[in-house]
């Protein structure tokens, strides 16, 4: 799923990030998909990447224009912690300091970066007897209206 409305800076940044991640063949070989909303009609197999929790801090727009610091989460899950770490590492290679094209907005060149990355285990509601590893990264980019 990609966002069609580009007036919202958070949606424009997430849309740009999804396109970059989906275009990377090495990441595509590791995951079953990259989503902003995981399909509910069918079971999505692990690992996959989900982008979520977009937020905007209005502290960057210059000269009275809109924009700010856009933050979002990148999450992945799998039964093996090494697989989760590999997916997170590839996402970091693909995204860190990447120039983004966010329609209707100007992303400051090289401002996209990971501020936090962690892997932890969590209960799997579908199979509680097994461990599910959750990888979580927090990203941010500086964005202004173009």
HULIN-V25746 format. One record per residue. SS is DSSP state (H for helix, E for strand, L for the rest). PSI is psi in whole degrees, 0 to 359 (* if undefined). Layout:
((SS;PSI) (SS;PSI))
This chain:
((L;134) (L;155) (L;137) (L;329) (L;122) (L;0) (L;336) (L;118) (H;323) (H;316) (H;321) (H;320) (H;314) (H;318) (H;316) (H;318) (H;317) (H;316) (H;318) (H;314) (H;317) (H;333) (H;347) (L;113) (H;328) (H;319) (H;319) (H;329) (H;339) (H;333) (L;161) (L;348) (L;168) (E;124) (E;156) (L;335) (L;119) (L;130) (L;130) (L;344) (L;338) (L;159) (L;128) (L;125) (L;146) (L;151) (L;151) (L;167) (E;134) (E;131) (E;132) (E;184) (E;44) (E;143) (E;158) (E;126) (E;120) (L;77) (L;14) (L;333) (L;126) (L;152) (L;36) (L;6) (L;163) (L;166) (E;194) (E;202) (E;112) (E;128) (E;149) (E;164) (E;146) (E;123) (E;149) (E;156) (E;147) (E;165) (L;338) (L;125) (H;327) (H;321) (H;317) (H;315) (H;323) (H;317) (H;314) (H;320) (H;318) (H;318) (H;319) (H;319) (H;317) (H;322) (H;328) (L;121) (L;20) (L;138) (L;129) (L;150) (L;102) (E;109) (L;127) (L;0) (E;153) (E;113) (E;126) (L;127) (L;129) (L;10) (L;345) (L;121) (E;156) (E;127) (E;344) (E;142) (E;130) (E;156) (E;132) (E;160) (E;153) (E;157) (E;142) (L;113) (L;334) (L;326) (L;82) (L;342) (L;351) (L;152) (E;137) (E;128) (E;135) (E;123) (E;134) (E;128) (E;145) (E;131) (E;156) (E;154) (E;150) (E;127) (E;142) (E;155) (E;143) (L;*))
